[in-house]
Amino acid sequence: MVIGNPPYGAKLNIEVKENLSLIYSCFKENYDIYSAFMQLAFQLNKPNGIWGYIIPVSWQSGEKYLNIRQYLFSNGKLEIGIKLPYDVFEDAYVDTGIYIIRNVKSNSYSSSVYEFPAKYKYYGDLVTDVNLKVLPLEFWSNLESKKIVLNPSFYELLPKVFNNTITLDSITNSIRGILPNFEDISEIQNPDDKKYFVGGLYRYEIVRDFKGVNYGDHLKEKPKDYSFFQGERILIRRLINRQFQIMAMYLNDEFVNKKDLYNLKVINDEFHIKFLLALINSKLIAYLKIKGTTTATKDDFGQLTLNDIRQIPIKKIEKELQVPYIEKSDTILSLNKELQEVNRKFTTYFSGQYRLEKLTKKLENWHEQSFSSFILELNKAIKATGKPTLSKKDEIDWMEIFEDYKLQAQTLMQEIDKTDKAIDKMVYELYGLTEDEINILENS
């Protein structure tokens, strides 16, 4: 028996990487020291022996860890796999799991698995408090990627979700944005510069802010075809949001973006760009891609690779059947634009009144505050400028203005949420999910 908590994340020089790669095939490509320790456990153990590690979850689905999963399939048997919640180890900013593996080849077996909710805080007795689920080997071993998700429900959805679909990369071209040098960026756009996006991008929403960039072959990275930054396209953030959602937005004006945004252009006339936008931003596609990728569920900066995005399954339907999705996308895009305008008007008004240059998070999100909280935060900001705070009369005058704008903002937010849920329902129906399957997904 081997038990351990091997090191991970160690910085290794080229010579060490080359030497370890010659000895441990599992170490190749990922160059993470714990992957070598996984193979070493197989080698140290006797046939049918057991080894158990607490290690990062990245090996379960990471593209560079395929050698480990293939090695496990060919040489071992995953007895138990438990994905732990965030912050189990206070000093380790990495998502971890407990794995018990038997040193025996088996072509047919089931693993006992469990995934803790990401922010679960109570740690009881694993034997009595955790309802381990059954994960048959063929659920993951039959996949080309051999990705291991410790949730059988995920695999049970796959046949239905992938039925009558094509991958997104078969109907779109996609690239990452640019990687400029520091000196290539200018605060004010020069005549020969390209407009360079430095604002925020969210689901159906863009917060516009631009600088200038000296665009050319000297950039560290750039696409061969500049047209990715022109005309109709979808931009997708590499990072997912805290609600475990993909953030995609429709654009049609020209500007250059950095490499943490993916650019998609439709190349097949049978698929409308806003139909694709609705699918990409849906809860079903988020579940499918994020559950199947450990880098997307990690505590710090969950993300999806461009290849993850390219492999999104798109249902093949007639163009006229895409119209409802297009209309809903247009509705939510328009509502978000209206909400931005309400927010701009109110923040411009109160910041201009008191010459506030930098707004706090609470003032930026004024529509989420009560009036008393807003006034308290506004007074703090005014005081920081050295000016007198609001009198009681001033506060009373502000109440009607605040409540009016807040009502406008919240009404729009409710309509956005309603439209978003309507799109999710349409996508569930499109991919043929049952009520039970929808409940599993919604509560995951």
Residue, then its C-alpha position, 0 to 999 in steps of 0.5 A: m500500500v502507498i499513501g501520500n500527498p505528493p508535491y505539486g506546482a513545483k518549478l522545474n528547470i528544463e534538464v529536470k523536465e527532460n529527465l523525468s519525461l524519459i522515466y515517467s510517461c505520465f509527466k510528459e506535456n503537463y510537467d507537474i511533479y505530482s503526475a510522476f508520483m502517480q506513476l511511481a505509486f503504480q511501480l512501487n505497489k505490488p499487483n493488486g495493491i492499493w495506493g491513495y493520494i490527495i492531489p490536484v483535480s487537474w489530471q481528471s480532465g486537463e488536456k495535458y494530462l491525457n497520458i495519466r488517464q490512459y495509464l490508469f485505464s491500462n494499468g489500474k482501477l479507480e476504486i474511489g474518487i472524491k472531489l473536495p470543496y474549495d479551501v480544504f487546505e488553507d495554505a493551498y490555492v489549488d483544487t484537490g481530490i482524494y483518490i484510491i487506486r488499485n494496481v490491477k487492470s480491469n476491463s469492467y468495473s465501477s468506481s465509488v465517486y462523489e463531488f462536494p459542492a464547491k463552497y461546502k464548509y462542513y467536513g464530517d465522516l466520509v463513510t457516513d456523511v457522503n452518499l457515494k455514487v456509482l461511476p461505471l468505467e465505460f462512462w469515461s473510458n469510451l471517450e477519446s479524451k478519457k475525461i473523468v467527471l466524478n458525477p455519473s449524471f454528467y455522462e448520462l446526459l451526453p448521448k442525448v445532448f450530442n444527438n444530431t449535433i455538430t461541433l461549434d468549430s465545424i461552423t465557425n472560425s475562432i482565434r484568441g486575441i492579441l498579446p501586445n508588448f507594454e510599449d504597444i499600448s497607448e492611453i490615447q489612440n494615435p492616428d495609426d493605432k487600432k482601437y484596443f478593447v480594455g473594458g468588460l465583457y459579460r453575458y449579452e453585455i459589453v462595457r466599452d473602454f478603449k485604448g490604442v494599440n500599435y498593431g503589426d507583426h511585432l506583436k507577441e501574438k496576433p491572428k493571421d487574419y485581421s478580419f476576426f476583429q471586424g464585422e459580426r462576431i461573438l466574443i467569449r471570455r476565457l474566464i467564467n463567472r462566479q455563477f459558473q456561466i460562460m460569458a459571450m457577447y455579440l459584436n459588429d463594430e471594429f476593434v482589437n481585443k486581448k488574448d483572454l477573449y476568444n473571437l468566433k465568426v460564423i462560416n456556415d449560412e445555415f446557422h444564425i450568429k444569435f442562435l449560436l449566442a443563445l446556445i453558448n450562453s445557456k445554462l445547459i452548455a455551461y453545465l456541459k462544458i464546465k462540469g467536464t473541465t476541472t480548470a473551469t471549476k477551480d476556485d481561483f479564475g475558472q476558465l475554458t480553453l478555446n478548444d473547450i469552446r470549439q467542441i460545444p455541440i450545436k443542434k442542427i435545426e432549420k433556420e426558421l426554427q432558429v428565429p425564436y432564439i434570435e428574437k430572445s437574444d435581441t431582447i436580452l441584448s436590448l434590455n442590457k443596453e437599456l440597463q447600462e444607460v439607466n446606470r450611466k445616467f444615474t452614476t454620471y449625475f451623482s458623481g458629477q454633482y460631487r466631483l467623484e472621480k473613482l466610484t466604490k463597488k457599492l456605488e457602482n452597484w447602487h441599484e443593489q443597495s437600499f437607500s440608506s446604504f447608498i446615502l452612507e456610501l455616497n457620504k463616505a465618497i464625498k467626505a474623501t474629497g474633503k467636501p461637506t457631507l449631505s444634510k438631512k434635507d439633501e438626503i430627503d431630496w435624493m430619496e425620490i431620485f434614487e428610488d425612481y432610478k432603482l425601480q427602472a434598473q430593477t424592472l429591467m433586471q427582472e426582464i433580463d432574468k425572465t428572458d434568460k430563463a426563457i432561453d434556458k427552457m427553449v434550449y432544454e427542449l431543443y436538446g430533449l431534456t426531461e424534467d428530472e434531467i433539468n432538475i439535476l442540472e439546475n441543482s448541480 
